Structure formats: C-alpha cells, structure tokens
Amino acid sequence: MPHYIVIEGVIGVGKTTLTRLLARPFSADILLEVVEENPFLSDFYGDRARYAFQTQTFFTLSRFKQQTTLVAECIGRGNLLSDYLFAKNDIFARQNLTHDELELFQQLYRTLAERVPKPDLVVYLQADVDTLMARIALRDRPFERDMDRQYIADLRDAYDQFFASYTETPLLTVATDALNVVRDPQARAQVVGQIRAALTGYQQPSLLDL
C-alpha cells in the first residue's frame, strides 16, 4: 500500500533537503511547495504587516492546488514525500495576521483544508534558533538575507506548540541540530529506519544523541 509522508518544520530546518534524500530509499515521488514563485514574498520580508495577507493567501491557494491535483495522482503510482503540511498555512497566518485579516483568512483556510488529503505520517524536524539561522544563511536565498532572528524564534515556538497537540495523523519528531543527513550515511539510514518504524507503529530510539 503506498504511503504519503510529509516532512515539516521551521524555515531553514532542512525539509526540502531531507525530502529529496528520502525519495530513493522509499522509491517515492516528491512534492515540493512553490516558494520563489510567490510574487509577494520579498516584499513580505521587508514589511510583514503590509504584505502578510497577500503572501499567505498566495501560498495557501498554491498549496491547495498542488494538494488537490497532484497528491492522489502521485499516490496512485506509489509512495509520495512532500516538504510541507497544509496546516502550515494556519501556523503562519496566526503568526503574521491579526484581527479581521486573520478571521477572513481562517474562513478560507478551513474551507480548503476539508478537501486536502491527510498524510499517513508527518515527520516534524526540530532545531534551535542558532541552527536555523545558520542554515538559512548557508542557502543564501536573496529574500532571506536579512531574516529577522526574532521572527524565526517566534515561528519555532509556534511550530512546537502546534505539534505538541497535533493528533490528526501519526507524528514522528526528529531533532536535527547534530544531524547531518547529507554527509552522514549513518544518520540518514537511522532517519529512514525511524520513518519505516513509525509507519508500522513502532517507535525506534530518538536521534537526540547522534
């Protein structure tokens, strides 16, 4: 039976990198969110209050289109790995929108979320703020070069709070501060093993000591 696995976490934690690396061991298609194509994103990082609603709405509609047109098609062929959970739209909205804009957005989000397929497993990647900021700097996206550290810290807290009470699907949490899945085959193999175990209902030891 094909599995739909989602990799989630804060900006810079390594979602897309891990998704790509897991494609081969899981013989999976990958579904990546569209980031650079958002026309409001650069403006958002310059003035979050002014451009938050446009930025979040674009992301939500783009992700909804992907989820409703591509997920079922991909799962029909076999396993699928994605680097985002649709619920991230609500996490970001709560961080960036207020009052009437937040209320309006959440009406849209709830309507769309009902039609989005649920994954078989969500893998939540955690990292401290120093690690996140270093990884953001390393990938050097132009619109992230002046990233606000406090924004990342607040977002990290919001993610932790969200997943602390998350019950919609099975959840596997992986600490990544000391984890280099790109250069360390052993670490990568253990992540693969943890995911396989989680899919069958057995939890392997954590990666905290790697």
N, C-alpha and C positions, 0 to 999 in steps of 0.2 A: 504494500500500500504506500503510495507517495506521501511524503511529509512536506509540510510548509513550515519553514523555520525562519524566524525574524531575529536579526541582531540589532539591539538598540543601545543607546547611551548618549551621553552629552557630546556636544560639538568637540571634535578632536580626539575622542577616545579610541577610534580605530575601527568603527563599524564597517565601513566600506572595504578596508584592507582585509579584515577577517572574513567578510562575506566572500570576497574573491578567492581567498586562500582555501576556504572550505568547499568551494564548488567541486573541485576534483575528488576529494575523499568521499563526498556524498553524491557524486555523479549528478549534480544538481544544476538547473538553470539558475541564473541570478537576476534579481530585480532591484535596480538601484534608483533611489529617488533623484529627481531632477533638481539640482541646486543652482548651478551657474546660469540657467536659463530664466531664473526669476528676475524680471526687469526692475524690481523694487529693492532688491537685496542690498546693493551698495548704498543706496540712499537710506535704508533702514539702519545700517551700522553707523551712519553719520547723524541720523536724527530718529531714534527709535520711536519716540512718541508720535511723530508726524506720519511715519510710514509703516507702522506696525500692522494696521488693519489691512492695507493693500498687500503687504508682504505675506501675511498669514493666510489671507484668502487665496492668493495665487498658489501657495504651496498646497493648501487643502484641496483645491479643485484639481491640481495636477496629480496629487497622490490618489485622489478618488478615481480619476480616470484610469490611472495605472491599475489600481486595485480591482476595479470592476471590469476591465477589459483584458488584463494580462494574467492575473493570478490563476483563474480557472483554466485558461488555455495552457499555462505552464505546468500546472499540477496534472493536467491530462496527459502530459508527456513523461512525468516523473517528479523527482524531488525539486523543491524550489527554495532558494535562500534569498532573503531580502534584507536590506540595510536600514529599514525603518518600520516602525509600527504606526498604524494610522492614528492611534491615540496620542502620538506626539503632537499632533495639531492642537489638542486641548491643553497639553502641558505648556507649550509655547504661548498659547493665547492667554492663559492665566498669568504668565509672566509679563506679557507685553501689552495687553489690552486692559482697559478699565471701563467701568460704568456701562453706558449704552452700547459702545462698540463691543465690549465683551459679551453682553447679553445677546446682541444680534448675532455675533459670530457663533456663540454656543448653540443657538437655534439652528443655524446652518450645519454645524458640526454634528449635532445629534441626529438630524435628518439623514445626513450622508452616512454616518457611522453604522446605522442599522443595515446598510446594504453592502458593507465591506466584509470579505471573508475573514474568519478568525484563523490565526496560525495554530499549528499543533504544538509549537514551543516558542517561547520568547527567551532569548539569551541577553541578559542585561549586563553590559560591560561597565564596570566602575573604575574610576581613577580619581586621585586627588587633584586639586586645582593646579598645583605646580606641574604635574604630569600633563594635564590637559593643555595648559598654556604652552608648554614646550613642544607638544605635538602640533598644535596649531601653528606655531612659529616655523616648525620644520617643514610643513607642507606649503607654507608661504602663498596662500591664496591672496590676491590683491585686496579683496574686500574684507579680509580678516587681519590685515597687518596692524591695525590699531585696535584690536579686540580689547574690550573692557574686562579686566580681571574680575571685577565685582559681578558683572553680568554672568560670567561663566560660573562663579561661585554660587550665585543665586539659582542659576539653572541646574547646577549639580544637586543642590538641596531639593529643588522641585522634583527632579527625577527620582531621588532617593525616597521622597515622601510618596510619590506616585506608586513606585514599585513595592513599597512597604505594605501597601494594602491591595496590591494587584491580585485579582483572583479569576480573571476572565479566561486565562489559559495556563497551562503549566509554565513555570518560570525557572530559569537557571541563572544565577548571579555569578559573574566571574570578575575577580579583582585583577586589574591589568597593570598596576604600577610597575611591578617587577616582571612583567610578562612580555616577551618579545617573540610573537608568533611568526614574524618574518624571518628572523635569523636563527631561531632556536627550534629545531625539528622536534625535540622532546616536548617542549611547551605546546607546540602546535598539535602534536599527537595526543597530549592529555586533554586539550580542549575538545578535540574530535571525540575522544573517549567519553568525556563528560556529557557531551550532547547526545551521543548514542545511548548512554545510560539513562539520561533524562527522558528520552523518547520512549524508553521501555519501562520507565517508572522507578529506576534505581539510581540513587544519587551517589556518585563517586566522591572521594575526598576533594576538598577545595584546592584552588591554585594559590592560596594565600602565601604558601611557603616557597613557591617557585622563585 
